[in-house]
Amino acid sequence: MLSYSEFGDIPATADTPALIIVHGLYGSGRNWGVIAKRLSDSRRVITVDMRNHGTSPRIPSQSYPDMAQDLADLITNLNMPVDVCGHSMGGKAAMVLALTNPQLLRRLIIADIAPTAYGHTQQMYIDAMRKVDLSAITRRSDAEVQLAAQGVDRALQSFFTQSLDVPGKAWRLNLDVLEAEMPKIIGWPVDISGSFDGPTLFLSGGASDYVRPEHRPTIKALFPAARFAKLPGAGHWLHAEKPREFEAAARIFLDA
């Protein structure tokens, strides 16, 4: 079972489902804590650690059907109405969840990702994290300095070190599995079919090219009720770069 944290004590109902937030590659539920706390003023919010991230189990697969099944098992165990918000890798997992188990959720927010395979890789960040001398670290800022020396952007330095266990001098990421499964992570399962008819928001960074006009026909075929919005000036990690704007857009959509 995935590790998760709950925010707020408002009972989940059909009118106000709980919101499950699914982080992206190299993230954890911890990265979403501020947004989760703010949104919990009007609904229960649950942040998860995906497999091989945070404190969730270490498992040899990082495929989207497997991650979607993890989410389905969690929702079944919670036994409450839910909406789902997923970013990047978490957005793809949320899309596969919605396509394979549409009865488990009401609304869907997909943050800066499309149901398609991408040609880029995120291997460079695994390489950077492996080069950090963990034995010399006494605080997260020590790791950030080392990541900066390798050319990692300032915003991503803080993002990655949220997954650093400083006392244990270890990453809370299964880097070996994430490296081995990178083709699946940047890909899209070819045998996924069906559609999700519930309200769906594709929320993208205005400065990101992850969701492009040519993706829209595929998106609309899988998610007929899809709407599209952009956060001006935000890149791929839009929730970290523009947290207040992301929160506002999510709140408007979820409360509609």
C-alpha positions as CSV (number, residue, x, y, z in Angstrom):
1,M,0.0,0.0,0.0
2,L,1.2,3.5,-0.9
3,S,2.3,5.8,2.0
4,Y,0.1,8.9,2.2
5,S,-0.7,11.9,4.4
6,E,-4.1,13.5,5.1
7,F,-4.8,17.2,5.5
8,G,-8.0,18.5,7.0
9,D,-10.9,16.7,8.7
10,I,-13.7,17.6,6.4
11,P,-15.7,14.4,5.6
12,A,-15.6,13.4,2.0
13,T,-19.0,13.5,0.3
14,A,-20.3,13.1,-3.2
15,D,-20.5,16.9,-3.4
16,T,-17.1,17.5,-1.9
17,P,-14.9,14.5,-2.6
18,A,-11.4,14.2,-1.1
19,L,-8.6,15.3,-3.3
20,I,-5.7,12.9,-3.9
21,I,-2.6,14.6,-5.1
22,V,-0.1,12.4,-7.1
23,H,3.4,13.8,-7.4
24,G,5.8,13.5,-10.4
25,L,9.1,11.8,-10.9
26,Y,11.7,12.4,-8.2
27,G,9.0,14.0,-6.0
28,S,6.9,13.0,-3.0
29,G,3.8,14.0,-1.2
30,R,6.0,16.3,0.8
31,N,6.5,18.6,-2.2
32,W,2.7,19.3,-2.2
33,G,2.4,20.0,1.5
34,V,1.8,23.8,1.2
35,I,-0.8,23.4,-1.5
36,A,-2.5,20.5,0.3
37,K,-2.8,22.5,3.5
38,R,-4.3,25.4,1.8
39,L,-6.8,23.4,-0.2
40,S,-7.8,21.5,2.9
41,D,-9.8,24.5,4.2
42,S,-12.7,23.2,2.0
43,R,-12.1,19.5,1.5
44,R,-10.0,16.6,2.7
45,V,-6.7,16.4,0.8
46,I,-4.5,13.3,0.6
47,T,-0.9,13.4,-0.7
48,V,0.7,10.1,-1.7
49,D,4.2,8.8,-2.1
50,M,4.3,6.8,-5.3
51,R,6.2,3.5,-5.4
52,N,10.0,3.9,-5.3
53,H,9.5,7.4,-3.9
54,G,9.3,8.8,-0.4
55,T,8.4,6.2,2.2
56,S,6.3,3.9,-0.1
57,P,7.5,0.4,-1.0
58,R,10.5,-0.3,-3.3
59,I,9.3,-2.4,-6.2
60,P,11.1,-3.4,-9.4
61,S,8.5,-1.9,-11.8
62,Q,7.6,1.7,-12.5
63,S,5.0,1.1,-15.3
64,Y,1.9,3.2,-15.5
65,P,-0.5,0.2,-15.2
66,D,1.2,-0.7,-12.0
67,M,1.2,2.8,-10.6
68,A,-2.5,3.2,-11.6
69,Q,-3.3,0.0,-9.8
70,D,-1.5,1.3,-6.7
71,L,-3.8,4.3,-6.8
72,A,-6.9,2.2,-7.4
73,D,-6.0,0.0,-4.3
74,L,-5.5,3.1,-2.2
75,I,-8.8,4.7,-3.3
76,T,-10.6,1.4,-2.6
77,N,-9.0,1.2,0.8
78,L,-9.9,4.8,1.6
79,N,-13.5,4.0,0.6
80,M,-14.5,7.6,0.0
81,P,-15.4,9.7,-3.0
82,V,-12.3,11.3,-4.6
83,D,-11.0,13.7,-7.2
84,V,-7.4,13.2,-8.4
85,C,-4.7,15.7,-9.3
86,G,-1.5,14.3,-10.9
87,H,1.6,16.1,-12.1
88,S,3.9,14.8,-14.8
89,M,4.6,11.1,-14.0
90,G,1.8,11.3,-11.5
91,G,-0.4,12.8,-14.2
92,K,0.2,9.9,-16.5
93,A,-0.6,7.4,-13.7
94,A,-3.8,9.4,-12.9
95,M,-4.8,9.3,-16.5
96,V,-4.3,5.5,-16.7
97,L,-6.3,5.2,-13.4
98,A,-9.2,7.2,-14.9
99,L,-9.2,5.2,-18.1
100,T,-9.1,1.8,-16.4
101,N,-11.2,2.5,-13.3
102,P,-13.3,5.5,-14.2
103,Q,-15.8,4.7,-11.5
104,L,-13.2,5.4,-8.8
105,L,-13.0,9.2,-9.2
106,R,-15.2,12.2,-10.1
107,R,-12.9,15.0,-11.4
108,L,-9.3,14.9,-12.8
109,I,-6.6,17.5,-12.9
110,I,-3.6,16.7,-15.1
111,A,-0.7,19.1,-14.5
112,D,1.7,19.6,-17.5
113,I,1.7,16.2,-19.1
114,A,-0.1,14.6,-22.1
115,P,-1.0,11.0,-22.8
116,T,1.9,10.4,-25.1
117,A,5.5,9.2,-25.2
118,Y,8.2,11.8,-24.9
119,G,11.6,11.8,-26.6
120,H,13.5,13.4,-23.7
121,T,14.9,11.7,-20.6
122,Q,15.3,12.7,-17.0
123,Q,18.4,10.6,-16.6
124,M,20.6,13.7,-16.0
125,Y,19.0,14.3,-12.6
126,I,19.7,10.7,-11.5
127,D,23.3,11.3,-12.5
128,A,23.4,14.6,-10.5
129,M,21.8,13.0,-7.4
130,R,24.3,10.1,-7.5
131,K,27.2,12.6,-7.7
132,V,26.2,14.3,-4.4
133,D,28.6,13.3,-1.6
134,L,26.0,12.3,1.0
135,S,28.7,11.6,3.6
136,A,29.5,15.3,3.7
137,I,25.9,16.5,4.2
138,T,24.6,17.9,7.5
139,R,21.6,19.8,6.0
140,R,19.7,19.9,2.8
141,S,21.4,23.1,1.7
142,D,24.7,21.2,1.5
143,A,23.2,19.0,-1.1
144,E,21.7,22.0,-2.9
145,V,25.2,23.5,-3.2
146,Q,26.5,20.3,-4.8
147,L,23.5,20.1,-7.2
148,A,24.0,23.7,-8.1
149,A,27.7,23.0,-9.0
150,Q,26.3,20.4,-11.5
151,G,24.1,23.0,-13.2
152,V,20.8,22.0,-11.6
153,D,18.3,24.9,-11.5
154,R,17.7,26.5,-8.2
155,A,14.0,25.6,-8.0
156,L,14.9,22.0,-8.8
157,Q,17.6,21.9,-6.1
158,S,15.0,22.5,-3.4
159,F,12.5,20.1,-5.1
160,F,15.0,17.2,-5.2
161,T,16.3,17.7,-1.7
162,Q,12.8,17.3,-0.3
163,S,13.5,13.6,-1.0
164,L,16.7,13.6,0.9
165,D,17.0,11.8,4.2
166,V,19.7,13.9,5.8
167,P,20.2,11.9,9.1
168,G,20.2,8.7,7.1
169,K,22.4,10.2,4.4
170,A,20.3,8.6,1.6
171,W,17.9,9.6,-1.1
172,R,14.3,8.6,-0.5
173,L,14.2,7.5,-4.2
174,N,15.0,4.1,-5.7
175,L,17.3,5.6,-8.3
176,D,18.3,2.1,-9.6
177,V,14.7,1.2,-10.5
178,L,13.9,4.7,-11.8
179,E,16.9,4.5,-14.1
180,A,16.0,1.0,-15.4
181,E,12.4,2.0,-15.9
182,M,13.0,5.4,-17.5
183,P,11.8,4.2,-21.0
184,K,8.4,3.4,-19.4
185,I,8.3,6.6,-17.4
186,I,8.8,8.9,-20.4
187,G,6.6,6.6,-22.5
188,W,2.9,5.9,-22.6
189,P,1.3,2.4,-22.5
190,V,0.2,1.5,-26.0
191,D,-2.5,-0.9,-24.9
192,I,-4.5,1.6,-22.9
193,S,-8.0,2.2,-24.3
194,G,-11.4,3.5,-23.2
195,S,-12.2,7.0,-22.1
196,F,-13.0,9.0,-19.0
197,D,-16.1,11.1,-19.4
198,G,-15.7,13.0,-16.1
199,P,-14.6,16.7,-15.9
200,T,-10.9,16.9,-16.7
201,L,-8.6,19.9,-16.5
202,F,-5.2,19.9,-18.4
203,L,-3.4,22.6,-16.5
204,S,0.0,23.5,-18.1
205,G,2.9,25.9,-17.6
206,G,2.8,28.7,-20.0
207,A,6.5,28.4,-20.6
208,S,6.4,24.6,-20.9
209,D,6.1,22.6,-24.1
210,Y,4.9,19.3,-22.5
211,V,1.3,19.8,-23.7
212,R,1.2,20.9,-27.3
213,P,-1.6,21.7,-29.7
214,E,-0.9,18.4,-31.6
215,H,-1.7,16.5,-28.4
216,R,-5.2,17.8,-28.2
217,P,-7.0,15.3,-30.5
218,T,-5.6,12.4,-28.5
219,I,-6.5,14.1,-25.2
220,K,-10.1,14.8,-26.4
221,A,-10.5,11.2,-27.6
222,L,-9.6,9.8,-24.2
223,F,-11.0,12.6,-22.1
224,P,-14.0,14.1,-24.0
225,A,-14.8,16.6,-21.3
226,A,-11.2,17.9,-21.2
227,R,-10.6,21.6,-20.7
228,F,-7.3,23.4,-21.1
229,A,-5.6,26.2,-19.1
230,K,-2.1,27.6,-18.7
231,L,-0.3,29.3,-15.9
232,P,1.6,32.3,-17.5
233,G,5.3,32.2,-16.8
234,A,5.4,28.7,-15.3
235,G,7.5,25.8,-16.6
236,H,7.0,22.1,-16.1
237,W,7.2,22.2,-12.3
238,L,4.3,24.7,-12.3
239,H,3.1,23.9,-8.8
240,A,6.5,24.7,-7.4
241,E,7.0,27.8,-9.5
242,K,3.5,29.3,-9.1
243,P,1.9,27.6,-6.1
244,R,-0.7,30.3,-5.4
245,E,-1.8,30.4,-9.0
246,F,-1.9,26.6,-9.2
247,E,-4.0,26.5,-6.0
248,A,-6.4,29.1,-7.4
249,A,-6.9,27.3,-10.7
250,A,-7.4,23.9,-9.0
251,R,-9.9,25.4,-6.5
252,I,-12.0,27.0,-9.2
253,F,-12.1,23.7,-11.2
254,L,-12.8,21.4,-8.3
255,D,-15.5,23.7,-6.9
256,A,-17.3,24.2,-10.2
